[in-house]
Amino acid sequence: MKSWVEVGQDPALFWRLTLREISVILDASTHRLRREQNDRAWLAWHIEALARSKKLPKLKDFLSDAPKKPKRRQSVEEQIAIAHRWTAALTR
């Protein structure tokens, strides 16, 4: 029950659930806490990296809903030419 309360669950709910339900909730809570910690570490790392950069990137580059330009697809001929150049570079 200590683990149950540590992950922020209601102690009264503990007694109304099966062991399987408790296990699922504890596993999910553990994953959530780990993800939140990783999010905080990511944020701290990027804050420091941005503080060290000489030029601040545009905000839209950081936003997840920012529309991305669709990349042009390579033609078969372009892919073959790249493969030939790659092979030539490796066989030197």
QUIWO-V475025 format. One record per run of one state. SS is the DSSP state (helix for helix, strand for strand, loop for the rest). FROM is the first residue (numbers start at 1). LEN is the number of residues. If there is no record, write none. Layout:
{{SS | FROM | LEN} {SS | FROM | LEN}}
//
This chain:
{{loop | 1 | 1} {helix | 2 | 5} {loop | 7 | 4} {helix | 11 | 4} {loop | 15 | 4} {helix | 19 | 34} {loop | 53 | 6} {helix | 59 | 3} {loop | 62 | 14} {helix | 76 | 15} {loop | 91 | 2}}
//
